[in-house]
Amino acid sequence: KDSAASYRLIHAAAWKGLPSAQAILGLYYCDGIGVERDLSQCCAWYDMAAALGVEEAKKSLMETVKEMTPEQISRATQISKNIWMKIVENKR
């Protein structure tokens, strides 16, 4: 129960554009904390945080990509694009 509640809080903060929350959300998806494990989502959120300067997210992103199939990487790229668009849209 606690991990699901924590996931919801981190998820909300990540969608508001907070880089540290984005990195934590990536970890949640990587490890299946409060949510089903999903390497594409994991990679997408690490990518967001890394692009905004979170060094640990850059390292985690590189490690995660090594575990992924080309299909998962392609899906992660699409998820990243969608996240960027929605966050930018929400800030207008």
Phi and psi in radians as a Rosetta constraint file:
Dihedral C 1 N 2 CA 2 C 2 CIRCULARHARMONIC -1.078 0.35
Dihedral N 2 CA 2 C 2 N 3 CIRCULARHARMONIC -0.677 0.35
Dihedral C 2 N 3 CA 3 C 3 CIRCULARHARMONIC -1.192 0.35
Dihedral N 3 CA 3 C 3 N 4 CIRCULARHARMONIC -0.598 0.35
Dihedral C 3 N 4 CA 4 C 4 CIRCULARHARMONIC -1.186 0.35
Dihedral N 4 CA 4 C 4 N 5 CIRCULARHARMONIC -0.711 0.35
Dihedral C 4 N 5 CA 5 C 5 CIRCULARHARMONIC -1.156 0.35
Dihedral N 5 CA 5 C 5 N 6 CIRCULARHARMONIC -0.738 0.35
Dihedral C 5 N 6 CA 6 C 6 CIRCULARHARMONIC -1.082 0.35
Dihedral N 6 CA 6 C 6 N 7 CIRCULARHARMONIC -0.762 0.35
Dihedral C 6 N 7 CA 7 C 7 CIRCULARHARMONIC -0.981 0.35
Dihedral N 7 CA 7 C 7 N 8 CIRCULARHARMONIC -0.816 0.35
Dihedral C 7 N 8 CA 8 C 8 CIRCULARHARMONIC -1.060 0.35
Dihedral N 8 CA 8 C 8 N 9 CIRCULARHARMONIC -0.721 0.35
Dihedral C 8 N 9 CA 9 C 9 CIRCULARHARMONIC -1.157 0.35
Dihedral N 9 CA 9 C 9 N 10 CIRCULARHARMONIC -0.807 0.35
Dihedral C 9 N 10 CA 10 C 10 CIRCULARHARMONIC -1.123 0.35
Dihedral N 10 CA 10 C 10 N 11 CIRCULARHARMONIC -0.724 0.35
Dihedral C 10 N 11 CA 11 C 11 CIRCULARHARMONIC -1.014 0.35
Dihedral N 11 CA 11 C 11 N 12 CIRCULARHARMONIC -0.815 0.35
Dihedral C 11 N 12 CA 12 C 12 CIRCULARHARMONIC -1.087 0.35
Dihedral N 12 CA 12 C 12 N 13 CIRCULARHARMONIC -0.759 0.35
Dihedral C 12 N 13 CA 13 C 13 CIRCULARHARMONIC -1.159 0.35
Dihedral N 13 CA 13 C 13 N 14 CIRCULARHARMONIC -0.681 0.35
Dihedral C 13 N 14 CA 14 C 14 CIRCULARHARMONIC -1.095 0.35
Dihedral N 14 CA 14 C 14 N 15 CIRCULARHARMONIC -0.732 0.35
Dihedral C 14 N 15 CA 15 C 15 CIRCULARHARMONIC -1.209 0.35
Dihedral N 15 CA 15 C 15 N 16 CIRCULARHARMONIC -0.318 0.35
Dihedral C 15 N 16 CA 16 C 16 CIRCULARHARMONIC -1.429 0.35
Dihedral N 16 CA 16 C 16 N 17 CIRCULARHARMONIC -0.083 0.35
Dihedral C 16 N 17 CA 17 C 17 CIRCULARHARMONIC 1.675 0.35
Dihedral N 17 CA 17 C 17 N 18 CIRCULARHARMONIC 0.272 0.35
Dihedral C 17 N 18 CA 18 C 18 CIRCULARHARMONIC -1.435 0.35
Dihedral N 18 CA 18 C 18 N 19 CIRCULARHARMONIC 1.969 0.35
Dihedral C 18 N 19 CA 19 C 19 CIRCULARHARMONIC -0.985 0.35
Dihedral N 19 CA 19 C 19 N 20 CIRCULARHARMONIC -0.732 0.35
Dihedral C 19 N 20 CA 20 C 20 CIRCULARHARMONIC -1.133 0.35
Dihedral N 20 CA 20 C 20 N 21 CIRCULARHARMONIC -0.654 0.35
Dihedral C 20 N 21 CA 21 C 21 CIRCULARHARMONIC -1.177 0.35
Dihedral N 21 CA 21 C 21 N 22 CIRCULARHARMONIC -0.620 0.35
Dihedral C 21 N 22 CA 22 C 22 CIRCULARHARMONIC -1.115 0.35
Dihedral N 22 CA 22 C 22 N 23 CIRCULARHARMONIC -0.716 0.35
Dihedral C 22 N 23 CA 23 C 23 CIRCULARHARMONIC -1.134 0.35
Dihedral N 23 CA 23 C 23 N 24 CIRCULARHARMONIC -0.732 0.35
Dihedral C 23 N 24 CA 24 C 24 CIRCULARHARMONIC -1.162 0.35
Dihedral N 24 CA 24 C 24 N 25 CIRCULARHARMONIC -0.695 0.35
Dihedral C 24 N 25 CA 25 C 25 CIRCULARHARMONIC -1.092 0.35
Dihedral N 25 CA 25 C 25 N 26 CIRCULARHARMONIC -0.670 0.35
Dihedral C 25 N 26 CA 26 C 26 CIRCULARHARMONIC -1.009 0.35
Dihedral N 26 CA 26 C 26 N 27 CIRCULARHARMONIC -0.783 0.35
Dihedral C 26 N 27 CA 27 C 27 CIRCULARHARMONIC -1.069 0.35
Dihedral N 27 CA 27 C 27 N 28 CIRCULARHARMONIC -0.751 0.35
Dihedral C 27 N 28 CA 28 C 28 CIRCULARHARMONIC -1.025 0.35
Dihedral N 28 CA 28 C 28 N 29 CIRCULARHARMONIC -0.782 0.35
Dihedral C 28 N 29 CA 29 C 29 CIRCULARHARMONIC -1.178 0.35
Dihedral N 29 CA 29 C 29 N 30 CIRCULARHARMONIC -0.639 0.35
Dihedral C 29 N 30 CA 30 C 30 CIRCULARHARMONIC -1.130 0.35
Dihedral N 30 CA 30 C 30 N 31 CIRCULARHARMONIC -0.736 0.35
Dihedral C 30 N 31 CA 31 C 31 CIRCULARHARMONIC -1.724 0.35
Dihedral N 31 CA 31 C 31 N 32 CIRCULARHARMONIC -0.046 0.35
Dihedral C 31 N 32 CA 32 C 32 CIRCULARHARMONIC 1.188 0.35
Dihedral N 32 CA 32 C 32 N 33 CIRCULARHARMONIC 0.724 0.35
Dihedral C 32 N 33 CA 33 C 33 CIRCULARHARMONIC -1.596 0.35
Dihedral N 33 CA 33 C 33 N 34 CIRCULARHARMONIC 1.906 0.35
Dihedral C 33 N 34 CA 34 C 34 CIRCULARHARMONIC 1.297 0.35
Dihedral N 34 CA 34 C 34 N 35 CIRCULARHARMONIC 0.040 0.35
Dihedral C 34 N 35 CA 35 C 35 CIRCULARHARMONIC -2.728 0.35
Dihedral N 35 CA 35 C 35 N 36 CIRCULARHARMONIC 2.763 0.35
Dihedral C 35 N 36 CA 36 C 36 CIRCULARHARMONIC -1.160 0.35
Dihedral N 36 CA 36 C 36 N 37 CIRCULARHARMONIC 2.446 0.35
Dihedral C 36 N 37 CA 37 C 37 CIRCULARHARMONIC -1.054 0.35
Dihedral N 37 CA 37 C 37 N 38 CIRCULARHARMONIC 2.309 0.35
Dihedral C 37 N 38 CA 38 C 38 CIRCULARHARMONIC -2.634 0.35
Dihedral N 38 CA 38 C 38 N 39 CIRCULARHARMONIC 1.793 0.35
Dihedral C 38 N 39 CA 39 C 39 CIRCULARHARMONIC -1.151 0.35
Dihedral N 39 CA 39 C 39 N 40 CIRCULARHARMONIC -0.517 0.35
Dihedral C 39 N 40 CA 40 C 40 CIRCULARHARMONIC -1.175 0.35
Dihedral N 40 CA 40 C 40 N 41 CIRCULARHARMONIC -0.792 0.35
Dihedral C 40 N 41 CA 41 C 41 CIRCULARHARMONIC -1.114 0.35
Dihedral N 41 CA 41 C 41 N 42 CIRCULARHARMONIC -0.741 0.35
Dihedral C 41 N 42 CA 42 C 42 CIRCULARHARMONIC -0.955 0.35
Dihedral N 42 CA 42 C 42 N 43 CIRCULARHARMONIC -0.915 0.35
Dihedral C 42 N 43 CA 43 C 43 CIRCULARHARMONIC -1.098 0.35
Dihedral N 43 CA 43 C 43 N 44 CIRCULARHARMONIC -0.724 0.35
Dihedral C 43 N 44 CA 44 C 44 CIRCULARHARMONIC -1.075 0.35
Dihedral N 44 CA 44 C 44 N 45 CIRCULARHARMONIC -0.774 0.35
Dihedral C 44 N 45 CA 45 C 45 CIRCULARHARMONIC -1.277 0.35
Dihedral N 45 CA 45 C 45 N 46 CIRCULARHARMONIC -0.642 0.35
Dihedral C 45 N 46 CA 46 C 46 CIRCULARHARMONIC -1.072 0.35
Dihedral N 46 CA 46 C 46 N 47 CIRCULARHARMONIC -0.713 0.35
Dihedral C 46 N 47 CA 47 C 47 CIRCULARHARMONIC -1.057 0.35
Dihedral N 47 CA 47 C 47 N 48 CIRCULARHARMONIC -0.770 0.35
Dihedral C 47 N 48 CA 48 C 48 CIRCULARHARMONIC -1.028 0.35
Dihedral N 48 CA 48 C 48 N 49 CIRCULARHARMONIC -0.878 0.35
Dihedral C 48 N 49 CA 49 C 49 CIRCULARHARMONIC -1.122 0.35
Dihedral N 49 CA 49 C 49 N 50 CIRCULARHARMONIC -0.712 0.35
Dihedral C 49 N 50 CA 50 C 50 CIRCULARHARMONIC -1.096 0.35
Dihedral N 50 CA 50 C 50 N 51 CIRCULARHARMONIC -0.724 0.35
Dihedral C 50 N 51 CA 51 C 51 CIRCULARHARMONIC -1.127 0.35
Dihedral N 51 CA 51 C 51 N 52 CIRCULARHARMONIC -0.417 0.35
Dihedral C 51 N 52 CA 52 C 52 CIRCULARHARMONIC -1.733 0.35
Dihedral N 52 CA 52 C 52 N 53 CIRCULARHARMONIC 0.241 0.35
Dihedral C 52 N 53 CA 53 C 53 CIRCULARHARMONIC 1.700 0.35
Dihedral N 53 CA 53 C 53 N 54 CIRCULARHARMONIC 0.157 0.35
Dihedral C 53 N 54 CA 54 C 54 CIRCULARHARMONIC -1.440 0.35
Dihedral N 54 CA 54 C 54 N 55 CIRCULARHARMONIC 1.847 0.35
Dihedral C 54 N 55 CA 55 C 55 CIRCULARHARMONIC -1.042 0.35
Dihedral N 55 CA 55 C 55 N 56 CIRCULARHARMONIC -0.765 0.35
Dihedral C 55 N 56 CA 56 C 56 CIRCULARHARMONIC -1.071 0.35
Dihedral N 56 CA 56 C 56 N 57 CIRCULARHARMONIC -0.597 0.35
Dihedral C 56 N 57 CA 57 C 57 CIRCULARHARMONIC -1.154 0.35
Dihedral N 57 CA 57 C 57 N 58 CIRCULARHARMONIC -0.620 0.35
Dihedral C 57 N 58 CA 58 C 58 CIRCULARHARMONIC -1.083 0.35
Dihedral N 58 CA 58 C 58 N 59 CIRCULARHARMONIC -0.795 0.35
Dihedral C 58 N 59 CA 59 C 59 CIRCULARHARMONIC -1.129 0.35
Dihedral N 59 CA 59 C 59 N 60 CIRCULARHARMONIC -0.783 0.35
Dihedral C 59 N 60 CA 60 C 60 CIRCULARHARMONIC -1.118 0.35
Dihedral N 60 CA 60 C 60 N 61 CIRCULARHARMONIC -0.666 0.35
Dihedral C 60 N 61 CA 61 C 61 CIRCULARHARMONIC -1.044 0.35
Dihedral N 61 CA 61 C 61 N 62 CIRCULARHARMONIC -0.824 0.35
Dihedral C 61 N 62 CA 62 C 62 CIRCULARHARMONIC -1.092 0.35
Dihedral N 62 CA 62 C 62 N 63 CIRCULARHARMONIC -0.682 0.35
Dihedral C 62 N 63 CA 63 C 63 CIRCULARHARMONIC -1.202 0.35
Dihedral N 63 CA 63 C 63 N 64 CIRCULARHARMONIC -0.709 0.35
Dihedral C 63 N 64 CA 64 C 64 CIRCULARHARMONIC -1.151 0.35
Dihedral N 64 CA 64 C 64 N 65 CIRCULARHARMONIC -0.748 0.35
Dihedral C 64 N 65 CA 65 C 65 CIRCULARHARMONIC -1.003 0.35
Dihedral N 65 CA 65 C 65 N 66 CIRCULARHARMONIC -0.576 0.35
Dihedral C 65 N 66 CA 66 C 66 CIRCULARHARMONIC -1.084 0.35
Dihedral N 66 CA 66 C 66 N 67 CIRCULARHARMONIC -0.460 0.35
Dihedral C 66 N 67 CA 67 C 67 CIRCULARHARMONIC -1.568 0.35
Dihedral N 67 CA 67 C 67 N 68 CIRCULARHARMONIC -0.142 0.35
Dihedral C 67 N 68 CA 68 C 68 CIRCULARHARMONIC -1.675 0.35
Dihedral N 68 CA 68 C 68 N 69 CIRCULARHARMONIC 2.647 0.35
Dihedral C 68 N 69 CA 69 C 69 CIRCULARHARMONIC -1.450 0.35
Dihedral N 69 CA 69 C 69 N 70 CIRCULARHARMONIC 2.844 0.35
Dihedral C 69 N 70 CA 70 C 70 CIRCULARHARMONIC -1.003 0.35
Dihedral N 70 CA 70 C 70 N 71 CIRCULARHARMONIC -0.626 0.35
Dihedral C 70 N 71 CA 71 C 71 CIRCULARHARMONIC -1.141 0.35
Dihedral N 71 CA 71 C 71 N 72 CIRCULARHARMONIC -0.728 0.35
Dihedral C 71 N 72 CA 72 C 72 CIRCULARHARMONIC -1.134 0.35
Dihedral N 72 CA 72 C 72 N 73 CIRCULARHARMONIC -0.683 0.35
Dihedral C 72 N 73 CA 73 C 73 CIRCULARHARMONIC -1.147 0.35
Dihedral N 73 CA 73 C 73 N 74 CIRCULARHARMONIC -0.739 0.35
Dihedral C 73 N 74 CA 74 C 74 CIRCULARHARMONIC -1.073 0.35
Dihedral N 74 CA 74 C 74 N 75 CIRCULARHARMONIC -0.759 0.35
Dihedral C 74 N 75 CA 75 C 75 CIRCULARHARMONIC -1.127 0.35
Dihedral N 75 CA 75 C 75 N 76 CIRCULARHARMONIC -0.694 0.35
Dihedral C 75 N 76 CA 76 C 76 CIRCULARHARMONIC -1.083 0.35
Dihedral N 76 CA 76 C 76 N 77 CIRCULARHARMONIC -0.698 0.35
Dihedral C 76 N 77 CA 77 C 77 CIRCULARHARMONIC -1.078 0.35
Dihedral N 77 CA 77 C 77 N 78 CIRCULARHARMONIC -0.758 0.35
Dihedral C 77 N 78 CA 78 C 78 CIRCULARHARMONIC -1.161 0.35
Dihedral N 78 CA 78 C 78 N 79 CIRCULARHARMONIC -0.725 0.35
Dihedral C 78 N 79 CA 79 C 79 CIRCULARHARMONIC -1.066 0.35
Dihedral N 79 CA 79 C 79 N 80 CIRCULARHARMONIC -0.770 0.35
Dihedral C 79 N 80 CA 80 C 80 CIRCULARHARMONIC -1.013 0.35
Dihedral N 80 CA 80 C 80 N 81 CIRCULARHARMONIC -0.798 0.35
Dihedral C 80 N 81 CA 81 C 81 CIRCULARHARMONIC -1.039 0.35
Dihedral N 81 CA 81 C 81 N 82 CIRCULARHARMONIC -0.776 0.35
Dihedral C 81 N 82 CA 82 C 82 CIRCULARHARMONIC -1.118 0.35
Dihedral N 82 CA 82 C 82 N 83 CIRCULARHARMONIC -0.719 0.35
Dihedral C 82 N 83 CA 83 C 83 CIRCULARHARMONIC -1.082 0.35
Dihedral N 83 CA 83 C 83 N 84 CIRCULARHARMONIC -0.861 0.35
Dihedral C 83 N 84 CA 84 C 84 CIRCULARHARMONIC -0.964 0.35
Dihedral N 84 CA 84 C 84 N 85 CIRCULARHARMONIC -0.826 0.35
Dihedral C 84 N 85 CA 85 C 85 CIRCULARHARMONIC -1.087 0.35
Dihedral N 85 CA 85 C 85 N 86 CIRCULARHARMONIC -0.775 0.35
Dihedral C 85 N 86 CA 86 C 86 CIRCULARHARMONIC -1.194 0.35
Dihedral N 86 CA 86 C 86 N 87 CIRCULARHARMONIC -0.691 0.35
Dihedral C 86 N 87 CA 87 C 87 CIRCULARHARMONIC -1.160 0.35
Dihedral N 87 CA 87 C 87 N 88 CIRCULARHARMONIC -0.757 0.35
Dihedral C 87 N 88 CA 88 C 88 CIRCULARHARMONIC -1.092 0.35
Dihedral N 88 CA 88 C 88 N 89 CIRCULARHARMONIC -0.757 0.35
Dihedral C 88 N 89 CA 89 C 89 CIRCULARHARMONIC -1.046 0.35
Dihedral N 89 CA 89 C 89 N 90 CIRCULARHARMONIC -0.740 0.35
Dihedral C 89 N 90 CA 90 C 90 CIRCULARHARMONIC -1.203 0.35
Dihedral N 90 CA 90 C 90 N 91 CIRCULARHARMONIC -0.403 0.35
Dihedral C 90 N 91 CA 91 C 91 CIRCULARHARMONIC -1.504 0.35
Dihedral N 91 CA 91 C 91 N 92 CIRCULARHARMONIC -0.112 0.35
